[in-house]
Amino acid sequence: MAFADNLKTLPGVSHLAALNLIDAADAVVATIENKPGQAGSLAVYNHLAQLYGAISPEAAKKGLELYAEHTEDARANPGKHPNIDRLIGLIERGETLRVKQVFAV
């Protein structure tokens, strides 16, 4: 399925303002906000966190499947899709990121 079709199958994220991604040293390494250009990634990362409890290498592999056609574009153009690049890096390094939800008020 295409990314747009995959998004339709994921839980809604209207209750979220953002997700903070936290590394093993408890540092926030990235924030994905609920705004145009990031809302799709917010939905993917939120879904992965719900399924796997964190963004582990296993979760990252599932995320690359969900990103569908954008995954190949990211591999061909490093830096163009930073949220996909992050998943690829987690798989390569065997690292896990914790996820903290920031709720919309």
MOKA-V743123 format. One record per run of one state. SS is the DSSP state (H for helix, E for strand, - for the rest). FROM is the first residue (numbers start at 1). TO is the last residue. If there is no record, write none. Layout:
ss=SS from=FROM to=TO
ss=SS from=FROM to=TO
This chain:
ss=- from=1 to=2
ss=H from=3 to=8
ss=- from=9 to=15
ss=E from=16 to=22
ss=- from=23 to=27
ss=E from=28 to=33
ss=- from=34 to=38
ss=H from=39 to=52
ss=- from=53 to=54
ss=E from=55 to=55
ss=- from=56 to=56
ss=H from=57 to=67
ss=- from=68 to=68
ss=H from=69 to=76
ss=- from=77 to=81
ss=H from=82 to=93
ss=- from=94 to=96
ss=E from=97 to=103
ss=- from=104 to=105
